[in-house]
Amino acid sequence: MSVSELEGRGPAETLAGYMSAAAIFLAAAALAFRPLVLALAALVLSLTATAIGGRWGRLHAIAVGAATVGFILGMSIAVVTSRPLF
């Protein structure tokens, strides 16, 4: 990488990467605790990070997929085991 490539990347792209990582963590937590709240928060975080964009395109896509899977599996597990959804 050259210096000019590093200067073109702003703090918003870094924030979007952290948001995607947090969304993946929340999606994993939604499998064990309160799936409705955590999975929807993960989905909002991941879609916001995707809208910001930047160099983390693959991470954003993984975060959106993880949030979706966390929602579906978390809700299914909560219904089968009779745990609260929110």
Buried (B, 14 or more C-beta within 10 A) or exposed (E): EEEEEEEEEEEEBBBBBEBBBBBBBBBBBBBEEBBBBBBBBBBBBBBBBBEBEBBBEEBBEBBBEBBBBBBEBBBEBBEEEEEEEE
